[in-house]
Amino acid sequence: MSSDQEMAVFGEAAPYLRKSEKERIEAQNKPFDAKTSVFVVDPKESFVKATVQSREGGKVTAKTEAGATVTVKEDQVFPMNPPKYDKIEDMAMMTHLHEPAVL
C-alpha cells in the first residue's frame, strides 16, 4: 500500500487513485452488511448502491441511496464489496469482481 506521502507525487490525481490514510481507517470501521449491500441496475446511472429490502420469486426489492425503492430481477443485483476495498490497488483482491464493483 502507498502512504499519503508517496501518493503526493501524483498531485491532483492522488485522491482519485487512492484513499487517504484517514479515509481508509474510516472505511475499515464502517458498519457493513454483506447480505443486503448491493448494486442494482439503473437506467440513468448504469448501477447504483442499494440495500436489499426483500427477495421473492426471482425479484429483489431494494432501496437506493437516493431513497427510491426499486424492484429488479435477481440477475440485475450485484453484491457490494466491503468499503475497505474502495480504490484498492489490486482488483484481484476484491471479494466480488464484476462490472459495478470495478466502476
N, C-alpha and C positions, 0 to 999 in steps of 0.2 A: 504494500500500500504506500501511496505517496503522501508525505506530510504536507501541511499547508505551505510551508516554506519552499518545498520542492515544486509545488504546483504554481508558485508565483512566476516562474519562467514563462507560463502560458498567458500571462497578462489578463486581459478582459475575458478571455475564453475559459479561464480556470473554473469559475462557478458552474459552467455547463458541462465540464468534463468530470468533475469530482466534487462531492460534498465536502464542506469544511469539517474539521475535527468536531466542532460543536454540533453540527447537523448530524454527523454520523453517530455520535453518542445519543442524541435525542431520538434518532430513528431506532436504535437498538433497544431503547427503554420504552418505546411507544407500544401501547397495547394493540394486539393484532390477532384477529380470529381467522385462521386459515380456512375454516369451513364455510364462512359466509362472505369473506372479502374476495370480490371477483371483478373482472372487466366484462362488460356486456357490449354487444354491437349497437352502435348508434348511427343513424342515417346522416347526421351532420358532422360528428366528430370522429367517425370510424369506430372508436372504442371509448367508453367512459367507465370510471370506477363506480362500483355499486356494492351494496350489501344485500345478500340473499334474504328475502322475507319468507318464501315458501317454494317448495318443489312439488309438482303434481302433474302426473300424466305426460311426462316429456316436456313440460313447460316450467319455466322458472320465473317467479315474480321477484323483482329486486327494486331497491330504492337507490337512485343515483345520488352522487354527491350534490347535485343541483336540487335535490328534493323531489324529483319526478319518480313516479312508480311506473315501471315498465314490465311487461310480460314478454319473454322471448323463448325461443326453442332452446332445449338443453345444449345443442351444438353451437349456440351463439353465446355461451357463457365460458369464460376462461379464468382459471384460478389465478389469484394475485400472489406475487412473491412477497415475503415479509419486507417491511420498509428498509431493513438493513442492506438489501440488495439494490436499492436505487443507485444509479450511476456506478455500478460495480465495474471494475476494470476488466474482468474476465467473465463473459456471459456464460461460459461452460459451468461456472459455479452456481448459477441460478437453480432454484428448486424447480421452477416451471419455465420452460423455454418455448415461447410461442410468440406470434406477431404482436399482440398488445403488450406483452412484457418487454419486448425489445424496443418498441416505440416509446 
